[in-house]
Amino acid sequence: MKMNKKGQFFSILIVLVIIAISIFFSYKVQIREREDAFNMDRLQLVVMDNFVREFDTYQLQHILDTAAKPALQAMIEEDIDSFSKISKEDFVKVMKTGDGILDEKFTTDDLYKQVLATLTFNLPSETEHFEYKLVTIKQNTYDTIDLGFEVDYNFTVFGNSWSIENKPVNVSFSVYSLRHPEYEGKKITEEWDEDTDTGTCYIEDIFDDPEPCSKKNIKYEIIVE
């Protein structure tokens, strides 16, 4: 009888030890899961921070820069026979959607989707957007156009949303290889010279609301086929 009680005691003790070990390992697993979740959250925040930094410092300007010169070229060629000066709003529309005259691969809508897909591994959803307006048009040197944009955008990465409004982005490109409607669509090359005395600035001939650009003219007398 005593042996039975002793055996029962050891059986109960073994069961309690097994339960204690199970609880201990279950607790350890929970701690590890919490640590893993915490580390994953930190990793996601680091990835998000790096993504935003990459987007703000390089990709944002790349998107606008890639579309700007082809859009201007397309608008001039589309209306070369009866050219009327280009408005900021129309220029942005062509940059953004192509408006039937710019190849889709150069549009900012398409480029924005490509960038998000590359950096986040997901296509943008309907909650994400990329909008901008053209604020200034300058010709700081005789052969360079400078465009000043203000950009609004938002996107979500790993459940974290990021948005910004009125971010200034400047884009510059050369007038070389662009067409001029007053010269039957002939392209401007490096052989065109600076002329501070005659002619008008390129942007004054092309855009309807440019910044003043005196003494930054291109000599239109030098025409090449």
N, C-alpha and C positions, 0 to 999 in steps of 0.2 A: 504494500500500500504506500509505504514511504517512497519506494522507487518510482511508483506511478506519479506521485506528486512531484518528485524531483524531475522526472521526465517531462511532466507537463510544464514545470517551471522553465526548463531549458527550451522546450518547444516555443513557449510564449516569448522567452528572451530572444530566440532566433528570429521569430516573427517581428518583434519590435526592432531588432537590429536591421532586418531587411527593410522595414518601413522607414527607419531613420536614414539608411543609405539611399533609399529611393527618393526621400524628401531632399536629402543633401544634393544628389545628382540633378534632381529636378530643379532645385534652386540654382545650381551652377549653370544649368542649361538656360534658365531664364536670364541669369546675369549675362551669359555669353550672347544670348539673343538681343538683349538690351544694348550691350556693347557694340554688337554688329550693326544694329539699327542706328545707334548714335554715330558710329564711324561712317555708315552709309550716308547719313544726313550731312555729315561734315564733308564727305567726298562730293556729294551732289552740290553743296554750296560752293565748294572750290571750283567744280566744273562750271557751275552757273556764273561765278565771278569771272573765270577765264573766258567763258563764252561772251559775256557782255563786254569785257575789255577788248576782245578780238573784234567783236561786231562794231564797237564804237570807234576804235582806233584805226581799223583797216577796212572791214567789209562795208561799212556804211558809205564811205567815200568811194570805194570800188564800185558799188552798185550804181551810184549817180554818175560817176566818171565814165563808166562803160556805156551808158545810155546817151549821154549828153551830145557828144559830137555826131554819132550816127543819126540821132533825132534831128539835129539841125540840118545835116546833109539831106536827109529824107524830105524835110519840109521845103527846102529850097528846090530840090529836084521835082517835087510834086507840083510846085506852083511856078516853075521857071519861066513859062511863057507869059503869065500875067501875075507877076509877083507882087504881093502886098506884104507889108512888114509884119513880122511875127510877134504876137502878144505872149507875155509870160505864161498866161493860162493855157494857151494852145500848145506852147512848147512843152509844158509839164504834162499835158494830156498825151502828147505823142511819146514822150519819154516813158510815161507810166504804162500805157496800154498798147502803144503802137499806132492806134487810130487808123488801122488799115494801110499805113504807108511805111511803117518801120517793122523790120523782122522781129518776131516775138522774142527770139533769143537775146536781143539787145534791150528789151523793155525792163524797167525796174521791177514791175510786178513779177516777171519770170525770174529775174536775178535774185530777188528777195526770197522767193520760194526755194531756189537752188541753194542759197546760203543757209537758210534754216534747215533744209534737209541734210546738208553736209555737216553742219555744226551740231545739230540736235538729233540727227538720225530719224527725224519725223517730219512729214510734210506739215506746213502750217495749217491750223484749223481756222474756222470762221471767226473765232474770237481774236485772232491775231491780225494786225493791220500795219501797213506802212504807207504813210501819207506825207506829202511835202509840198512846199510852195517855193517858187523862185522869187527872191527878194531883190537882188541886185544883179546887174549886168555891166561889167566893166571891161575896158581894154587898157590894162595897165602898161603894156608894152605894145608896139605896133603889130606884133605877130601873135599875140596871146589874148584869149578871151577868158575872163574870170567870172564865174557864176557863184553867187551866194544863195544857198538854200537854207530853209528852216524845216526840220524834219520832226514828225511825230511817229512813234511806233510802239507797239507792245507785242510781247510773245511770252510763251510759257515753256520753261525747261524744268523737268523733274518736279512738276507740281508747283514750282515757284514762278510767279509772274514778274515781268519787268516792263516798265513803260517809261517813256520820256516825251516831253513836249518842247517844241521850238528849239531843238538842238541845231546850232549853226554848223553847216558843212559847206566848205568851199571847194570848188572844182575848177581846174584850169586846163585848157587845151589849146593847141596851136591852130591857127587859121590855115596853115599849110594843108593842102589837099582838099580844102573846102571849095565849094563853087560860089561864084558871085553872080546873081541873076542879071546884073547890068551888062555882063560880058558873055552872054549866050552860054552860060553854064561852064565856061572854062575854069579849070582848077587853079588855085593859087599855089605857087611853089616857092622854094627858097630864093628863086631868082627875082621875086617881087621885092622891091626895096622900101625901106622906110622913107617916108616923105612928110616932112613937118610943115610944108608950105602949101601944098595943093591937095585936092581930093577931100574925101571925108573918111572918118573912121569906119572900119568894117561894120562894127555893131550899130552905128547910126544908119547904115544902109539896110541892115537886116532886121533889127528889132525896133519895135515902136516906142519903147520906153527905156532906153539905156542911160547909164550914167554919162556925164560929160567926158569927152575923151579927146580934147584938142591936142595937137602936136603928137598924135600917135597914129597917124594915117599910114595907109599902104599906097604905094605909087601904082595906080591902076594902068598907067601907060604901058607897062611891061606885061604883055599878054603872051602866054604860051599855049600851044595846042595841046 
